[in-house]
Amino acid sequence: MAYNLWVIVIRGLKTASNKKAQVIHNKSLKLHLYNRMNKQILITGGAGFVGSTLAIGLKTKYPNYTIIALDNLRRSGSELNLSRLKDAEVSFVHGDIRNPEDLESFTNLDFIIDASADPSVLSGINSPVMPLINSNLNGTVNCLELAQRTGAAFIFLSTSRIYPIKNLEAAAFEELETRFVWTDKQSIRGISSKGVTEEFPLEGSRSFYGTTKLASELLITEYNELKGLKTIINRCGVISGPWQMGKVDQGVLVLWLARHYFKKELAYIGYGGTGKQMRDVMHSLDLLDLIDHQIHNLDTYNNQTLNVGGGLDTSFSLLELTDLCQEITGNKISINPITENRTADVRIYVSDCAKLNQVNGGSWKPTRNVKTLVSDTFTWLQTNEKNLKNILN
């Protein structure tokens, strides 16, 4: 009888212990789910093309997340995104990353996505350099300080323009019927017919714009190593899609399509005026998919510097883009050849994203081709023609 009583007591203690462990597990699970369901994400440049795409996309997919878009609204057309942000229930804050006081009110952030920049490769060449440095370098430092203060992870949208121009131009290439392409036989490391890898040499001039972004990359690495920040650097190639306000020096695909749509002239500038210069391109929604994956797999990407682009499979020459724009719009326009090269231009750029695919095990790759990209942008032009006419015409 005593033995049986002792067994009952032991079983009772085990049951109580198991129940206690289950309660702790349930609380831990609820806390994990709460944290996952209630992330606070600040997106700088949040009313711009890329920033608004990320803000609206993340809020739509994760309604319980707090998404904050910070923007100074300097870029023409960014004001059109305010109603879109509001409709998506994204919080908008009018502020400037160049001013540390504009960042003082933010607390308890889980992520900062730095999508703010002066993105023109011509900035600082025929204009003062300091405004570019203040925007693209000092602004990044202010965001890094905010990340350190709030404990946020930091995702930086850098650029393929950190790769030096003369090195890219020295790469071996051949001329095909509609485009220039790189060959596999190269005397420079980190480049092949598939594109540029992160091993490409960084010695040389790359434009003031590219230099500010590379300097930001170096500082981000130091904050990761010496301040303990979790960081990701995405070296983005050409990104395009609806809501990009394309100009001559930035956003070429949208510019090309808009000129066809509004029946305005264009020019093939440089490289003999053939229109064969080639770029890879990535739909902004493909970038959204990648950032989503990085947010939810932070340890996989932490302290990585990665080429991010459409790759060779999602590339175009201006000549090929012209044919596609004619097909989709039904309009044919005058395109004048200008043989002289522009300052800081490159004949070819394609991102080789093999490292990215290795890091994430192939969990992400672009799924939208160039024709889909142009078609989506054409639909956006049609739908918003009244508001876009004065900006893109």
RODO-2510 file (C-alpha; in nm, 4 decimals, decimal comma):
residues 393
     n   res          X          Y          Z
     1     m     0,0000     0,0000     0,0000
     2     a     0,2818     0,2390     0,0902
     3     y     0,4571     0,1533    -0,2352
     4     n     0,1434     0,2296    -0,4374
     5     l     0,0986     0,5598    -0,2551
     6     w     0,4592     0,6530    -0,3328
     7     v     0,4030     0,5754    -0,7026
     8     i     0,0938     0,7953    -0,7047
     9     v     0,2873     1,0842    -0,5457
    10     i     0,5700     1,0523    -0,8008
    11     r     0,3252     1,0405    -1,0892
    12     g     0,1517     1,3462    -0,9472
    13     l     0,4793     1,5355    -0,9288
    14     k     0,5646     1,4367    -1,2861
    15     t     0,2223     1,5459    -1,4070
    16     a     0,2558     1,8809    -1,2304
    17     s     0,6078     1,9229    -1,3711
    18     n     0,4878     1,8396    -1,7214
    19     k     0,1989     2,0816    -1,6889
    20     k     0,4379     2,3539    -1,5706
    21     a     0,6731     2,2823    -1,8617
    22     q     0,3782     2,2932    -2,1014
    23     v     0,2684     2,6308    -1,9592
    24     i     0,6229     2,7673    -2,0047
    25     h     0,6332     2,6274    -2,3585
    26     n     0,2952     2,7800    -2,4415
    27     k     0,4024     3,1181    -2,3058
    28     s     0,7258     3,1000    -2,5051
    29     l     0,5352     3,0039    -2,8193
    30     k     0,2855     3,2859    -2,7684
    31     l     0,5712     3,5325    -2,7157
    32     h     0,7424     3,4046    -3,0319
    33     l     0,4207     3,4374    -3,2309
    34     y     0,3550     3,7806    -3,0799
    35     n     0,7001     3,9010    -3,1787
    36     r     0,6582     3,7558    -3,5281
    37     m     0,3154     3,9130    -3,5672
    38     n     0,4117     4,2557    -3,4359
    39     k     0,7369     4,3570    -3,5999
    40     q     0,8065     4,7273    -3,6280
    41     i     0,9833     4,8195    -3,9500
    42     l     1,1078     5,1628    -4,0523
    43     i     1,1668     5,2166    -4,4242
    44     t     1,3643     5,5266    -4,5161
    45     g     1,2841     5,6694    -4,8568
    46     g     0,9474     5,5104    -4,7884
    47     a     0,7514     5,7288    -5,0314
    48     g     0,9923     5,6595    -5,3159
    49     f     0,9575     5,3909    -5,5792
    50     v     1,1368     5,1072    -5,3995
    51     g     1,0487     5,2212    -5,0477
    52     s     0,6746     5,2448    -5,1123
    53     t     0,6738     4,9076    -5,2897
    54     l     0,8364     4,7461    -4,9869
    55     a     0,6178     4,9298    -4,7352
    56     i     0,2872     4,8506    -4,9042
    57     g     0,3894     4,4949    -4,9902
    58     l     0,5004     4,4074    -4,6371
    59     k     0,1957     4,5685    -4,4753
    60     t    -0,0373     4,3866    -4,7149
    61     k     0,1225     4,0501    -4,6384
    62     y     0,1622     4,1125    -4,2649
    63     p    -0,1288     4,3348    -4,1492
    64     n    -0,0219     4,3155    -3,7835
    65     y     0,3221     4,4608    -3,8564
    66     t     0,3806     4,8283    -3,7904
    67     i     0,5321     4,9693    -4,1103
    68     i     0,6614     5,3251    -4,1002
    69     a     0,7612     5,5106    -4,4177
    70     l     0,9992     5,8047    -4,3652
    71     d     1,0567     6,0396    -4,6587
    72     n     1,1432     6,4041    -4,7293
    73     l     0,9330     6,4023    -5,0505
    74     r     1,2070     6,5742    -5,2511
    75     r     1,1808     6,3487    -5,5551
    76     s     0,9166     6,4454    -5,8091
    77     g     0,6233     6,2046    -5,8012
    78     s     0,6829     6,0753    -5,4478
    79     e     0,3823     6,2734    -5,3264
    80     l     0,1613     6,0467    -5,5386
    81     n     0,2484     5,7574    -5,3089
    82     l     0,1115     5,9204    -4,9936
    83     s    -0,2472     5,8162    -5,0646
    84     r    -0,1289     5,4649    -5,1501
    85     l     0,0592     5,4390    -4,8202
    86     k    -0,2446     5,5659    -4,6305
    87     d    -0,4800     5,3221    -4,8026
    88     a    -0,2438     5,0370    -4,7088
    89     e    -0,2373     5,1616    -4,3465
    90     v     0,1328     5,2368    -4,3601
    91     s     0,2312     5,5153    -4,1203
    92     f     0,3982     5,8052    -4,2989
    93     v     0,6470     6,0390    -4,1310
    94     h     0,7769     6,3443    -4,3131
    95     g     1,1436     6,3595    -4,2246
    96     d     1,4977     6,3555    -4,3568
    97     i     1,7694     6,1067    -4,2636
    98     r     2,0259     6,3849    -4,3011
    99     n     1,8797     6,5389    -3,9850
   100     p     1,9445     6,3246    -3,6741
   101     e     1,6669     6,5064    -3,4886
   102     d     1,4147     6,3693    -3,7383
   103     l     1,5022     6,0199    -3,6127
   104     e     1,4905     6,0858    -3,2391
   105     s     1,1264     5,9849    -3,1889
   106     f     1,1677     5,6273    -3,3138
   107     t     1,1903     5,3494    -3,0543
   108     n     1,1544     4,9709    -3,0391
   109     l     1,2306     4,9077    -3,4051
   110     d     1,2930     4,5535    -3,5247
   111     f     1,4244     4,6483    -3,8700
   112     i     1,5445     4,9535    -4,0567
   113     i     1,5396     4,9186    -4,4349
   114     d     1,7488     5,1993    -4,5828
   115     a     1,5985     5,2655    -4,9262
   116     s     1,6700     5,6378    -4,9302
   117     a     1,9334     5,7794    -5,1642
   118     d     2,0153     6,0217    -5,4382
   119     p     2,0291     5,7445    -5,7020
   120     s     2,1721     5,9384    -5,9961
   121     v     2,5133     5,8296    -6,1231
   122     l     2,5595     6,1821    -6,2601
   123     s     2,5141     6,3513    -5,9214
   124     g     2,8221     6,5372    -5,8070
   125     i     2,9876     6,5251    -6,1496
   126     n     2,8395     6,8450    -6,2883
   127     s     2,6989     6,9608    -5,9553
   128     p     2,8229     7,0069    -5,5971
   129     v     2,9348     6,6871    -5,4247
   130     m     2,8391     6,7636    -5,0641
   131     p     2,4596     6,7246    -5,1077
   132     l     2,5226     6,3729    -5,2379
   133     i     2,7540     6,2893    -4,9474
   134     n     2,5030     6,4251    -4,6977
   135     s     2,2230     6,2149    -4,8454
   136     n     2,3998     5,8895    -4,9234
   137     l     2,6717     5,8693    -4,6591
   138     n     2,5909     6,0933    -4,3635
   139     g     2,2272     5,9863    -4,3879
   140     t     2,3304     5,6215    -4,3696
   141     v     2,5412     5,6899    -4,0596
   142     n     2,2410     5,8531    -3,8916
   143     c     2,0332     5,5442    -3,9723
   144     l     2,3028     5,3149    -3,8338
   145     e     2,3100     5,5165    -3,5119
   146     l     1,9325     5,4800    -3,4915
   147     a     1,9647     5,1043    -3,5431
   148     q     2,2195     5,0834    -3,2627
   149     r     1,9983     5,2869    -3,0276
   150     t     1,6822     5,0863    -3,0976
   151     g     1,8376     4,7433    -3,1435
   152     a     1,7075     4,7155    -3,4985
   153     a     1,8582     4,4994    -3,7689
   154     f     1,9729     4,7009    -4,0699
   155     i     1,9032     4,6141    -4,4347
   156     f     2,0872     4,8379    -4,6798
   157     l     1,9980     4,8812    -5,0442
   158     s     2,3318     4,9455    -5,2075
   159     t     2,4062     4,9481    -5,5779
   160     s     2,5990     4,7689    -5,8495
   161     r     2,7565     5,1078    -5,9147
   162     i     3,0137     5,0344    -5,6447
   163     y     3,2049     4,8384    -5,9113
   164     p     3,4640     5,0608    -6,0861
   165     i     3,3775     5,1869    -6,4327
   166     k     3,7150     5,1317    -6,6013
   167     n     3,7299     4,7727    -6,4767
   168     l     3,3855     4,7009    -6,6196
   169     e     3,4747     4,8678    -6,9478
   170     a     3,7988     4,6665    -6,9706
   171     a     3,6133     4,3342    -6,9592
   172     a     3,6196     4,1227    -7,2763
   173     f     3,2949     4,1402    -7,4733
   174     e     3,1500     4,0622    -7,8111
   175     e     2,8871     4,2357    -8,0219
   176     l     2,5793     4,0338    -8,1181
   177     e     2,2956     4,1344    -8,3455
   178     t     2,0947     4,3149    -8,0764
   179     r     2,3268     4,3468    -7,7739
   180     f     2,6768     4,3526    -7,6332
   181     v     2,7651     4,0556    -7,4087
   182     w     3,0583     3,9636    -7,1873
   183     t     3,2569     3,6543    -7,2768
   184     d     3,3710     3,3764    -7,0438
   185     k     3,7399     3,4283    -7,1215
   186     q     3,8402     3,7206    -6,8984
   187     s     4,1668     3,8584    -6,7624
   188     i     3,9810     4,0202    -6,4697
   189     r     3,8615     3,8114    -6,1756
   190     g     3,4975     3,7984    -6,0735
   191     i     3,3381     3,8357    -6,4171
   192     s     3,2069     3,6021    -6,6877
   193     s     2,9275     3,5808    -6,9402
   194     k     2,6943     3,5308    -6,6395
   195     g     2,7864     3,8696    -6,4955
   196     v     2,9803     4,0305    -6,2126
   197     t     3,0394     3,8551    -5,8808
   198     e     3,1318     4,0085    -5,5459
   199     e     3,4967     3,9128    -5,6181
   200     f     3,5244     4,1789    -5,8906
   201     p     3,8154     4,4196    -5,8144
   202     l     3,7130     4,7427    -5,6406
   203     e     4,0184     4,9551    -5,7188
   204     g     3,9340     5,2559    -5,9361
   205     s     3,6769     5,5294    -5,9908
   206     r     3,3088     5,4432    -5,9820
   207     s     3,1291     5,7854    -5,9733
   208     f     3,0575     5,9968    -5,6679
   209     y     2,7266     5,8137    -5,6282
   210     g     2,8901     5,4706    -5,6274
   211     t     3,1586     5,5918    -5,3878
   212     t     2,9063     5,7149    -5,1301
   213     k     2,7328     5,3783    -5,1391
   214     l     3,0591     5,1830    -5,1090
   215     a     3,1673     5,4033    -4,8173
   216     s     2,8326     5,3261    -4,6537
   217     e     2,8934     4,9543    -4,7067
   218     l     3,2299     4,9773    -4,5286
   219     l     3,0752     5,1553    -4,2305
   220     i     2,7916     4,9033    -4,2125
   221     t     3,0481     4,6230    -4,1907
   222     e     3,2162     4,7996    -3,8992
   223     y     2,8861     4,8467    -3,7152
   224     n     2,8209     4,4761    -3,7585
   225     e     3,1639     4,3713    -3,6349
   226     l     3,2283     4,6305    -3,3644
   227     k     2,8801     4,7377    -3,2512
   228     g     2,7035     4,4048    -3,2841
   229     l     2,4395     4,5192    -3,5323
   230     k     2,2821     4,2575    -3,7543
   231     t     2,3151     4,3870    -4,1096
   232     i     2,2534     4,2897    -4,4713
   233     i     2,3977     4,4686    -4,7754
   234     n     2,2156     4,4186    -5,1061
   235     r     2,4069     4,5440    -5,4105
   236     c     2,1110     4,6018    -5,6393
   237     g     2,1315     4,6281    -6,0158
   238     v     1,8547     4,7943    -6,2171
   239     i     1,5200     4,7766    -6,0361
   240     s     1,2060     4,8789    -6,2206
   241     g     0,8284     4,8544    -6,2244
   242     p     0,5099     5,0515    -6,1583
   243     w     0,5476     5,3785    -5,9643
   244     q     0,9042     5,4415    -6,0758
   245     m     0,9422     5,7977    -6,2034
   246     g     1,2022     5,7208    -6,4713
   247     k     1,4507     5,9835    -6,5850
   248     v     1,7473     5,9955    -6,8222
   249     d     1,9958     5,9257    -6,5413
   250     q     1,7895     5,6755    -6,3424
   251     g     1,4976     5,4456    -6,4237
   252     v     1,5732     5,3830    -6,7909
   253     l     1,3108     5,1121    -6,8470
   254     v     1,0225     5,3304    -6,7297
   255     l     1,1630     5,6292    -6,9192
   256     w     1,1804     5,4204    -7,2378
   257     l     0,8258     5,2926    -7,1994
   258     a     0,6844     5,6332    -7,1052
   259     r     0,8402     5,8002    -7,4083
   260     h     0,6795     5,5378    -7,6301
   261     y     0,3493     5,5729    -7,4481
   262     f     0,3410     5,9534    -7,4797
   263     k     0,4977     5,9439    -7,8282
   264     k     0,8094     6,1476    -7,7456
   265     e     1,1610     6,1179    -7,8889
   266     l     1,4484     5,9206    -7,7426
   267     a     1,8161     5,8712    -7,8199
   268     y     2,0614     5,5832    -7,8205
   269     i     2,3470     5,7568    -7,6391
   270     g     2,7033     5,6263    -7,6661
   271     y     2,8708     5,3114    -7,7924
   272     g     2,8232     5,4135    -8,1511
   273     g     2,4559     5,4977    -8,1047
   274     t     2,3567     5,1366    -8,1717
   275     g     2,1400     5,0844    -7,8635
   276     k     2,3196     4,7581    -7,7871
   277     q     2,4314     4,8485    -7,4348
   278     m     2,2868     4,5879    -7,1987
   279     r     2,1623     4,5648    -6,8383
   280     d     1,9922     4,3087    -6,6216
   281     v     1,6760     4,4233    -6,4471
   282     m     1,4665     4,3111    -6,1524
   283     h     1,0946     4,3696    -6,0979
   284     s     1,0352     4,5628    -5,7744
   285     l     0,8039     4,2826    -5,6570
   286     d     1,0913     4,0348    -5,6861
   287     l     1,2940     4,2616    -5,4591
   288     l     0,9989     4,2692    -5,2184
   289     d     1,0021     3,8888    -5,2094
   290     l     1,3736     3,8883    -5,1277
   291     i     1,3468     4,1498    -4,8513
   292     d     1,0561     3,9533    -4,7041
   293     h     1,2752     3,6427    -4,6965
   294     q     1,5658     3,8330    -4,5420
   295     i     1,3485     3,9785    -4,2659
   296     h     1,2242     3,6348    -4,1664
   297     n     1,5587     3,4577    -4,2064
   298     l     1,7884     3,7216    -4,0618
   299     d     2,0560     3,4875    -3,9274
   300     t     2,0947     3,3313    -4,2732
   301     y     2,1779     3,6692    -4,4269
   302     n     2,3469     3,8488    -4,1373
   303     n     2,6777     4,0179    -4,2271
   304     q     2,6428     3,9261    -4,5950
   305     t     2,7181     4,1531    -4,8904
   306     l     2,5262     4,0224    -5,1900
   307     n     2,4748     4,1018    -5,5553
   308     v     2,1001     4,1281    -5,6157
   309     g     1,9607     4,1490    -5,9673
   310     g     1,7660     3,9844    -6,2422
   311     g     2,0730     3,8164    -6,3868
   312     l     2,1349     3,7259    -6,7477
   313     d     1,7923     3,5616    -6,7826
   314     t     1,6229     3,8935    -6,7062
   315     s     1,8269     4,1355    -6,9130
   316     f     1,7724     4,3710    -7,2051
   317     s     1,9513     4,6008    -7,4449
   318     l     1,8002     4,9354    -7,5392
   319     l     1,7454     4,8008    -7,8894
   320     e     1,5553     4,5013    -7,7530
   321     l     1,3623     4,7233    -7,5119
   322     t     1,2558     4,9425    -7,8037
   323     d     1,1019     4,6447    -7,9820
   324     l     0,9209     4,5390    -7,6649
   325     c     0,7860     4,8894    -7,5985
   326     q     0,6637     4,9138    -7,9572
   327     e     0,4898     4,5781    -7,9238
   328     i     0,3157     4,6620    -7,5954
   329     t     0,2200     5,0252    -7,6659
   330     g     0,1591     4,9932    -8,0395
   331     n     0,3579     5,3149    -8,0882
   332     k     0,6747     5,3715    -8,2886
   333     i     0,8805     5,6801    -8,2075
   334     s     1,1924     5,8516    -8,3366
   335     i     1,5145     5,7373    -8,1663
   336     n     1,8239     5,9362    -8,2619
   337     p     2,1753     5,7859    -8,2478
   338     i     2,4378     5,9764    -8,0468
   339     t     2,7764     5,8118    -8,0874
   340     e     2,9634     5,9846    -7,8016
   341     n     2,9655     5,8077    -7,4640
   342     r     2,8229     5,9754    -7,1560
   343     t     3,0362     6,0305    -6,8480
   344     a     3,0227     5,7354    -6,6043
   345     d     2,8299     5,5104    -6,8450
   346     v     2,9092     5,1403    -6,8925
   347     r     2,8587     4,9190    -7,1951
   348     i     2,7291     4,6173    -7,0018
   349     y     2,6218     4,5352    -6,6499
   350     v     2,4765     4,2043    -6,5331
   351     s     2,4580     4,0760    -6,1725
   352     d     2,5866     3,7262    -6,1061
   353     c     2,3826     3,6240    -5,7995
   354     a     2,5487     3,2870    -5,7372
   355     k     2,6571     3,3903    -5,3856
   356     l     2,3020     3,4960    -5,2953
   357     n     2,1693     3,1615    -5,4181
   358     q     2,4352     2,9801    -5,2175
   359     v     2,3615     3,1754    -4,8988
   360     n     1,9871     3,1133    -4,9067
   361     g     2,0011     2,7691    -5,0619
   362     g     1,8069     2,8779    -5,3650
   363     s     1,5088     2,9954    -5,1580
   364     w     1,4731     3,3099    -5,3701
   365     k     1,5208     3,3959    -5,7337
   366     p     1,3462     3,6455    -5,9650
   367     t     1,0252     3,5055    -6,1120
   368     r     0,9119     3,7945    -6,3367
   369     n     1,0673     3,8367    -6,6816
   370     v     1,1290     4,1573    -6,8768
   371     k     0,8040     4,1332    -7,0733
   372     t     0,6028     4,0957    -6,7525
   373     l     0,7850     4,3959    -6,6089
   374     v     0,7105     4,6155    -6,9108
   375     s     0,3480     4,4950    -6,9279
   376     d     0,2888     4,5683    -6,5578
   377     t     0,4384     4,9146    -6,5979
   378     f     0,2307     4,9813    -6,9098
   379     t    -0,0892     4,8978    -6,7195
   380     w     0,0182     5,1386    -6,4454
   381     l     0,0794     5,4126    -6,7031
   382     q    -0,2643     5,3617    -6,8532
   383     t    -0,4373     5,3627    -6,5151
   384     n    -0,2565     5,6728    -6,3854
   385     e    -0,1998     5,8662    -6,7079
   386     k    -0,3586     6,1875    -6,5806
   387     n    -0,1263     6,2129    -6,2776
   388     l     0,1836     6,0882    -6,4566
   389     k     0,1611     6,2953    -6,7739
   390     n     0,3397     6,5998    -6,6326
   391     i     0,6045     6,3891    -6,4576
   392     l     0,6961     6,1331    -6,7232
   393     n     0,5940     6,3148    -7,0430
***
